[in-house]
Amino acid sequence: MGQVLIGVLALLWLAVLAPPLLRARSTHRRNGDLSDYYTSLSKLGRHQRARTDLNSHALMGIAPAAAVPARVRAARRRAAQRRRQVFTVLTGALGVTFVLAALSSSRPMWLACGVSLAALLAYTALVAHFQRIAAMPPLPLPNVSYLPARVPARVPPRELVLRRTANS
């Protein structure tokens, strides 16, 4: 039973690690495929953006790279470095707990391995979610029109109200 579990976990690790490795390998190969086409399109886009003024970026709500201050770029680099370090620590914790659980076959170590896997998956999902939110253009503000001032309702005199309640 233990060998089957290790085999299943190895297949899961392969499913997690194989796609990024294959993507990295395919980006280093340049055979004149679609990546060359998209690269040339992005070069044309950069050239076209250089010729236009900043109004198109302002209309779309996107700040061009030149308009981003250096300290903001430095803060983004530090944040990316922090994210890589946290991801590395979580991956290392998962690897260590997996090896220890496989060697000791104790239930608490498998539980620790599961907890570290859950932490890694949750962190990865949160980073992807926040990056997707950051990449979204800002929502346009709706046109706000204020309603005219409300005329207060006519309040009957207090005696009339009391008289009505006493008779009913």
RAKA-V668756 format. One line per field, one symbol per residue. ss: DSSP state (a for helix, b for strand, c for the rest). A space follows every 50 residues. Layout:
ss: ???
This chain:
ss: caaaaaaaaaaaaaaaaaaaaaaaaaaacccccaaaaaaaaaaaaaaaaa acccaaaaaaccccaaaccaaaaaaaaaaaaaaaaaaaaaaaaaaaaaaa aaaaccaaaaaaaaaaaaaaaaaaaaaaaaaaaaaccccccccccccccc cccccccaaaaaaaaaac
